[in-house]
Amino acid sequence: MQFAVISDIHGNSAALAAVLAALDRAGVADIINLGDSLSGPFDPAGTADVLINRNIPSIRGNHDRMLLDPEDKLGLWEQWSVPELRPDHFDWLKALPDSIRRGDVLAIHATPDNDAENWLDHRGKQMRIVSRDRAGIEERAGELDAALVLTGHTHTPRMVRLPGGPVIVNPGALGCPGYLDDRTDPPFIHETGAPDARYALITLEDSRIDVALCSTPYDPTDMAARARAKGADTWAQAIETGWFTPPASE
């Protein structure tokens, strides 16, 4: 059995199209989407249409949940998206589950108990995303009875195998490979170092769990233009380069 895992599209319909094309070429039709699908300055309506029309099983991430907040409570990422979404898009959001369970496979957005908590990685003191240690990962796993747990949220591709289980996989962000949070001093920077769209391929055979963390390039021109038109220059930079820090020569 083989299936794909995607997460954190954040309205990047061009990146989503590239990943779906790669999966179609590979003959992989079974896809699970871990959420945070629409919030951001790109193309939320086009992204929603694809997910709905292809009937891709999807989870409600924290930013999907926040799209349903009252207008005066919307965050910036949601303020960009809400005006472009139709009533049928909101109906789809309202119907999304918090998790998907398929036998020994559990799909969630962040941690088992919190849709907004970093799990395999966290914000370190050096103002970067850093890998969480084994104790921190195990603590957040709790008493999970799944053999394989799929999680997103941190935008960082990673896979760990805890002794005695479970295997935990984060496919990375399909549509947002980095972000700059200038609300802090110094600003918090997360950069994966590549603009490619990320996803994971999982192969299950008896008790064996094979994991491939994958990426595919795509043309970000249209998405970057949409972001800049909304004043979201750092989002455009993220999908164009995957970097925020300057080269050593500067």
C-alpha positions as CSV (number, residue, x, y, z in Angstrom):
1,M,0.0,0.0,0.0
2,Q,1.4,3.4,-1.0
3,F,0.0,6.9,-0.3
4,A,1.1,10.5,-0.3
5,V,1.0,13.0,2.5
6,I,0.8,16.8,2.0
7,S,0.5,19.6,4.5
8,D,0.6,23.4,4.9
9,I,-0.4,24.4,1.4
10,H,-1.3,27.9,2.6
11,G,-3.2,28.7,-0.6
12,N,-0.2,28.0,-3.0
13,S,-2.2,26.5,-5.8
14,A,0.8,26.4,-8.2
15,A,2.8,24.3,-5.7
16,L,-0.2,22.0,-5.2
17,A,-0.6,21.5,-8.9
18,A,3.1,20.6,-9.3
19,V,2.8,18.0,-6.5
20,L,-0.4,16.5,-7.8
21,A,1.1,16.2,-11.3
22,A,4.1,14.4,-9.8
23,L,1.9,12.0,-8.0
24,D,-0.3,11.5,-11.1
25,R,2.9,10.6,-13.0
26,A,3.9,8.1,-10.3
27,G,0.4,6.6,-10.2
28,V,-0.3,7.6,-6.6
29,A,-3.9,8.4,-6.2
30,D,-4.3,8.1,-2.4
31,I,-3.4,11.4,-0.7
32,I,-3.9,12.7,2.9
33,N,-3.8,16.5,3.5
34,L,-2.7,17.5,7.0
35,G,-4.2,21.0,6.9
36,D,-3.4,24.7,6.9
37,S,-4.6,24.6,3.4
38,L,-5.9,28.1,2.5
39,S,-4.6,30.9,4.8
40,G,-2.0,33.1,3.1
41,P,-1.5,35.7,0.4
42,F,-1.6,33.3,-2.6
43,D,-4.7,31.6,-4.1
44,P,-7.0,30.3,-1.4
45,A,-10.0,29.9,-3.7
46,G,-8.1,28.0,-6.4
47,T,-6.6,25.8,-3.8
48,A,-9.9,25.0,-2.2
49,D,-11.4,24.2,-5.5
50,V,-8.7,21.6,-6.3
51,L,-9.0,19.9,-2.9
52,I,-12.7,19.8,-3.0
53,N,-13.0,18.6,-6.7
54,R,-10.4,15.9,-6.2
55,N,-12.0,14.9,-2.9
56,I,-8.7,14.8,-1.1
57,P,-9.1,13.7,2.6
58,S,-8.1,16.7,4.6
59,I,-7.7,17.7,8.3
60,R,-8.5,21.1,9.8
61,G,-5.3,22.8,10.8
62,N,-5.0,25.7,13.2
63,H,-5.1,28.2,10.4
64,D,-8.1,26.5,8.8
65,R,-9.8,26.8,12.1
66,M,-8.9,30.5,12.3
67,L,-10.6,31.1,9.0
68,L,-13.9,30.5,10.7
69,D,-13.2,33.2,13.4
70,P,-15.4,36.4,13.5
71,E,-14.2,39.0,11.0
72,D,-12.9,41.3,13.8
73,K,-10.8,38.4,15.2
74,L,-9.1,37.3,12.0
75,G,-5.3,37.1,11.9
76,L,-3.4,38.7,9.0
77,W,-3.0,35.4,7.1
78,E,-6.8,34.9,7.3
79,Q,-7.5,38.5,6.3
80,W,-5.8,37.8,3.0
81,S,-7.8,34.7,2.4
82,V,-11.4,35.3,3.6
83,P,-12.5,37.8,1.0
84,E,-11.6,35.4,-1.8
85,L,-13.4,32.4,-0.4
86,R,-17.0,31.4,-1.4
87,P,-19.7,29.9,0.9
88,D,-19.0,26.4,-0.4
89,H,-15.4,26.8,0.7
90,F,-16.4,27.7,4.2
91,D,-18.8,24.7,4.2
92,W,-15.9,22.5,3.3
93,L,-13.8,24.0,6.1
94,K,-16.5,23.5,8.7
95,A,-16.8,19.8,7.8
96,L,-13.1,19.1,8.2
97,P,-12.1,16.6,11.0
98,D,-9.4,17.3,13.5
99,S,-7.8,13.9,12.6
100,I,-8.0,11.0,10.3
101,R,-7.5,7.4,11.5
102,R,-6.9,4.5,9.1
103,G,-6.0,1.4,11.1
104,D,-2.6,1.9,12.6
105,V,-2.1,5.2,10.8
106,L,-3.1,8.5,12.6
107,A,-3.1,11.8,10.7
108,I,-3.2,15.1,12.7
109,H,-2.1,18.6,12.0
110,A,0.4,19.3,14.9
111,T,0.4,17.3,18.1
112,P,-2.2,14.8,19.3
113,D,-3.6,17.3,21.8
114,N,-3.0,20.7,20.2
115,D,-3.4,21.8,16.6
116,A,-1.0,24.7,17.1
117,E,2.0,23.1,19.0
118,N,5.3,22.3,17.3
119,W,6.2,18.7,17.7
120,L,9.3,17.3,16.0
121,D,10.8,20.8,15.8
122,H,10.4,23.9,17.8
123,R,11.5,27.6,18.0
124,G,14.9,27.6,19.4
125,K,16.7,30.4,21.4
126,Q,18.8,31.2,18.3
127,M,15.6,32.4,16.6
128,R,15.5,29.4,14.2
129,I,13.5,26.2,14.0
130,V,15.5,23.4,15.7
131,S,14.9,19.7,16.1
132,R,13.2,18.7,19.3
133,D,15.1,16.1,21.4
134,R,13.8,12.6,22.0
135,A,12.3,13.4,25.4
136,G,10.3,16.3,24.1
137,I,9.0,14.2,21.2
138,E,8.0,11.3,23.4
139,E,6.3,13.5,25.9
140,R,4.1,15.0,23.2
141,A,3.4,11.5,21.8
142,G,1.8,10.4,25.0
143,E,0.2,7.0,24.9
144,L,-0.5,6.9,21.2
145,D,-1.5,3.4,19.9
146,A,-0.7,4.2,16.2
147,A,2.2,2.6,14.4
148,L,2.5,5.6,12.1
149,V,1.7,9.3,12.9
150,L,1.5,12.0,10.2
151,T,1.9,15.6,11.4
152,G,2.6,19.0,9.8
153,H,2.5,22.5,11.2
154,T,6.2,23.2,11.5
155,H,6.8,23.5,7.7
156,T,9.9,21.3,8.3
157,P,10.3,17.9,6.6
158,R,11.4,15.3,9.1
159,M,10.9,11.6,10.1
160,V,11.7,9.9,13.4
161,R,11.3,6.3,14.6
162,L,10.8,6.2,18.3
163,P,12.1,3.0,19.9
164,G,9.0,0.9,20.4
165,G,7.1,3.2,18.1
166,P,5.5,5.1,16.6
167,V,7.1,6.4,13.4
168,I,6.3,10.1,13.1
169,V,6.5,11.8,9.7
170,N,6.3,15.5,8.8
171,P,6.2,16.0,5.0
172,G,7.2,19.7,5.3
173,A,5.2,22.6,3.9
174,L,3.9,22.0,0.4
175,G,3.3,25.7,-0.3
176,C,5.3,27.8,2.3
177,P,8.9,26.7,2.6
178,G,9.9,29.5,5.0
179,Y,8.7,32.5,6.9
180,L,10.0,35.6,8.6
181,D,8.4,36.8,11.8
182,D,9.4,40.4,12.4
183,R,7.4,40.8,15.6
184,T,10.4,39.7,17.5
185,D,13.8,41.4,17.9
186,P,15.8,40.0,16.2
187,P,13.3,38.6,13.7
188,F,12.5,34.9,13.8
189,I,13.6,33.2,10.6
190,H,12.6,29.8,9.3
191,E,14.1,28.9,6.0
192,T,14.3,25.4,4.4
193,G,16.9,26.5,1.9
194,A,14.9,25.5,-1.2
195,P,11.7,26.8,-2.7
196,D,10.4,23.4,-3.9
197,A,7.0,22.0,-2.9
198,R,7.4,19.3,-0.3
199,Y,5.4,16.0,0.2
200,A,6.0,12.5,1.5
201,L,5.4,9.1,0.1
202,I,4.6,6.3,2.5
203,T,4.7,2.6,1.6
204,L,3.2,0.1,4.0
205,E,4.0,-3.6,3.6
206,D,3.2,-5.9,6.5
207,S,4.9,-4.3,9.5
208,R,7.4,-2.3,7.3
209,I,7.0,1.4,7.0
210,D,9.0,3.0,4.2
211,V,9.1,6.8,4.2
212,A,10.4,9.1,1.3
213,L,10.5,12.8,2.0
214,C,10.1,14.3,-1.5
215,S,10.2,17.7,-3.2
216,T,9.4,19.0,-6.7
217,P,10.2,22.4,-8.3
218,Y,7.6,24.6,-9.8
219,D,7.2,28.1,-11.3
220,P,6.3,30.5,-8.4
221,T,5.9,33.6,-10.6
222,D,2.1,33.9,-10.3
223,M,2.0,33.1,-6.6
224,A,4.8,35.6,-5.8
225,A,3.0,38.3,-7.8
226,R,-0.2,37.7,-5.8
227,A,1.7,37.9,-2.5
228,R,3.5,41.2,-3.4
229,A,0.2,42.7,-4.5
230,K,-1.0,42.1,-0.9
231,G,2.2,43.5,0.6
232,A,3.5,40.1,1.6
233,D,7.0,40.4,0.1
234,T,8.5,37.9,2.5
235,W,6.1,35.2,1.4
236,A,7.1,35.9,-2.2
237,Q,10.8,35.6,-1.2
238,A,10.2,32.4,0.6
239,I,8.6,30.6,-2.5
240,E,11.1,32.1,-4.9
241,T,14.3,31.2,-3.0
242,G,13.6,29.3,0.2
243,W,16.0,31.7,2.0
244,F,15.9,34.9,4.1
245,T,19.5,35.1,5.3
246,P,21.9,36.8,2.9
247,P,24.9,35.0,1.3
248,A,28.2,35.0,3.1
249,S,29.6,37.6,0.7
250,E,27.2,40.3,1.8
